[in-house]
């Protein structure tokens, strides 16, 4: 049977295995969902972006690893303090590490969100600890080159062209909301409400579907009910 262990590699490419495997290792996947109220439909779930994965490890660190029968690491450090020093040093460095569970496809670049340890139940032979890790995604700022626009020579001022209205346009709405673009299910009336157009159905009686600036659904309105802002 292949050896199963939890390995951590720091930013200096130094790898060590946790001395005692936890009872379980769960990888948490989640999305940043939000609920919205839709006219004549009720509550809906708007699926958000994928959040950073989380892992929480709860286990023990024997004060002295030599001769301890429940140590699972193939090459453990001699003392619990060695592990504590390594984990607190990685946390203080503010650098990511890589977690690998041997015998599986779990290999994630993460940061130490928190590390807690201490004695429980009067047992001085081992530390109990909780290690919380958060997925790390590399990022960097990009320097943008500013291009100076050529200034046109002064002349007669022309009237500004009317703003085009389409999908994504920010508009002021004054009119009644409907359930669809045909005018079914009349609902609330918007008055001087700042909204954004999410869908355009050309040729329909109520061609514009409007939402709040944060994306909350409102309904379909007439063309005459919207004005660009």
N, C-alpha and C positions, 0 to 999 in steps of 0.2 A: 504493500500500500504506500502510495506517495506521501511524503511528508507535507503536512499542511501547517503553515505558519503565517503570521502577519509581519511583514517586513516594511521598515521605514527607511527611506534614503534621503539625506539632507542635501542642501544646495552644493555641498562640497563632494558629493558622490560617495559619502560614507553610509554604509548600510548596516542596520542591526535588526534583530528579530525580537519582538516582544516575548518575555520569558514564559508567560502562561496564556494560552489561548482563551478568549472570553467564551462564555456560554453561547453567545450568538453575535453575529456581525451583520447588521442591516444597513443597506444603502438606500437612502430616502430620495425618491424622485418626486418633484412637485411642480405645478405651474401656478403662475400668479393670476388666478381666475378672479372674476368679479361678477356680481349679479346686478342686473338692470331690470327696470320696470318698463314694459312695452304696452302702449295703448291697446286695449281690447285683447291682449294676449297674456298679460301678467308678468311674472318673474321669469327671466331667462338667465342662462349662464354664459358669460362672454369669456372664452378661453384666452388666457394670457400667455406670456412668454415662459419658457422653461427656467425654473429657478436653479440656483447652485445646489449640487448634491451635498447631503449631510451624512456624516457617520459618527456614531457615538460608541466608544469602546469602554466597557466596564470590566475590570479584571483585578488581579493582585500582582504585587511585586515582592517576592520573598526577600527578606532582609539579607540572607545569605543563600545563594542559589545552589551551592554545592550540596549534593546529597538529598535535595528536595525531590520527592517522587513525582509530584504533579507538575514539574517544570516541563514544558513542551518544546522549548527552543532547542535547536540542535547545538548551537554554540552560545549559550547565555553569558551575559556579563556576570562578574563575580558577586556583585551586591546590588541591592535595590537603589542605592544612592547613585550608582553608575547610570542607571536608566533615568533617574530623576534629573541628574545633571545634564544628560543628553537632551531630554525633552524640554527642559526649561531653557537650555541654550538655544535650541531651534526656535522656540517661541519668542525669545528675546531678540533673535536676529531679524525677525519680521520677513523671513524668506520662506518660500514654499518647500514642501517635501513631497515625496511620492510614496503612496501607500500601495502595497501589492499583497494580495492574498494568494499564496502559492497554491497551485492545483486548480485555479479558477481564472476567469478573464477579468477579475477586478484589479485594475491598475489605474489609479487616479492621482493627479497632482492636486495637493491640498495644502491648507494652512491650519495651524493649531489655533482654533478659536478659544479653547480653554483647556486647562489641565489642573485637576484637583486630586489631591492624595492625602492620606492620613491613616490612623489606626482606628479599628472598629472592634467592638465587643471585647476590649481588653487584650486582644491578640497582638503581642509585640513581635511576632515572628514574621509578619508580612504587612505591607502597606496595601490598602484598598485605594484604587484610583479610578477616575473617569476622564477619558481623553476625548474631547469633541473636536472634530475636523470638518472643515468647509472646503468645497471644491474651489480650486484656483484657476482663473482664466487669465492668460497673459494679455496685457493691453499696453498701449503707449500713445502719447500725444503726438499729433502730426502738425508740423509747421506748415501753415498755408502761405502761399505767395500772394501778396496783395498787388493786383494790377490796377494802376491808375487809369481811370476813364478819361478819355479826351473830352474836354469841355467845348461844347458847340458855341459858335459865335452867337452873340446876342442878336435877336431879331424880333419879329413880331410874335407875340405869344399866341399859340394855338390852343383852342379849348381841349381839355383832356378827354380822350376817348372814353366811352362808358366801359366800366369793368365787365369782363365776360364772366358769366356764371356757368359753372360746371361742377363736376364731381370734385369734392375737396374744397369748394369755395366757402368762404365765411360770409354769412348773409344775416340780414335782419328780417325776421319773420313776423308778419301780421296776417293771420288767417287761421282757418280751422284745420285741424289735423284729421287725417283719414287713415284707415287701416291698409288700403292699397292704392295703387295709382289710378284705379277706376273711380274712386270716390266712395268705396264701401266703408261702412262703420265709422261715421263721423264721430269725432271725439272732442277733446279740449280745443280751445282757441288760444293761439299764441299772440301776444301783444308786445311788440318791440323786443322780441326775444332774439338774442344773438345765438345763431346755430351754425352748423356746418352741413353741407350737402354730401350725403354718402352714396346715393344712387340717383341716376338720371334715367327716366323712361320717356324719351321723346315721343310726341304724338299722343300721349295720354292726357286725360283731363286734369290729372294731378301729377305732373311729371317729376317733381322733386321730392325725394325722401330726405328728411333732415334729422340730425342727431345733435346732442349737446356737444360742447367743445371737448368734453372728456370721452365722448363716444357713446353716450347713452341714447337709446332709440327714442324718437318722438313720433314721427308719422309722415304721411304724404300730404303735400300742399299744392295749391294752384301756382302757376307761373307768376301770376300777378301778386302773390302773397309774399314774394321774396325780393329783396333788394341787396345788392352787393355792398359790403362795408370794407 
